[in-house]
Amino acid sequence: MIAGTIILEDFTISFSEGEEGTVTFTVTDAHAGKTETKNVSAPKFFKALAIAVHMDGMPDYRDDYLDAESIMGDIRWIP
């Protein structure tokens, strides 16, 4: 199992890997005071996480961006 919490400026993302290739994550926007929980595809979540933590969007943001964007909800945490 993979689980963790990452703080990116005003966003806190807590996540845990679920069954059958899914990740459940809760993202909190401290600036707006909003929280959202989603259950999504693990590969798409980790693509979004890679884009979020790499300042220049690397390693594969051009290939991964559509998948990463597809898991965003009301709180957008990728550039």
N, C-alpha and C positions, 0 to 999 in steps of 0.2 A: 504494500500500500504506500502511496505517496500522498503526503499532506503537508500543508504549510500556510504561512501567512506572510504576505509581502506588502510593504508600505511604499507607495510610489507617490510622492508629493502629497496631494490631498486624498488619494485613494488608498484604501486598505482592502486587499484581496485575500480572503481565506478560502482554502480549497482542500478537497480530499478526493482521491480517486475512488470511484465506485465500481460496481460490477459491469461487466461486458463493455469495457472501453469508454466509460463515462467519467466525468468529473462534475462534482457539485461545488459551486463556488458562490460566495457571498462577497459582493463588492459594496463598499461604503464610500460615499463621496462626503468627506468631512466638511467641505466648503458649502455644499448645498444641503447637507443634513439628510441625505437619502441613502437607503439601503435596498439592495436587490439580490435575490438568490435565484440561481439558474442551474439546471442540470443539462450538461452539453457533452458533445463528443470530446473525448480526451485529446485526440490529435489536434482538433481545432483549438481547444483551450491552450494547449502548450505552444501552438503557433502564435496565438495572441499574446501569451506571456513572453515569448521570445521577442516579439516586436516591441512590447511595452518596456522591457528592461534594457534593450540595446538602444543607446542614444541615437544611433544612425539607422535604426530599423533592421539591422542585419541579424542573422545571416541570410535569410531567404525571403525578405519581406515582399519582394515583387511576386514571388510564387505563392506565398502564404497569406497575403493580405485579404483576399476574398473569403477564405475560410475563417480567418481571425475576425473579420468584420461581421460575419454571419452569426457569431455568438454574442455580439454586443446587444444589450437590452436598452433600457431607458438611460442607463449610466454607461457612457462610452469611456473606456479606459485605455484605448490605444490611440496613437496620434492619427 
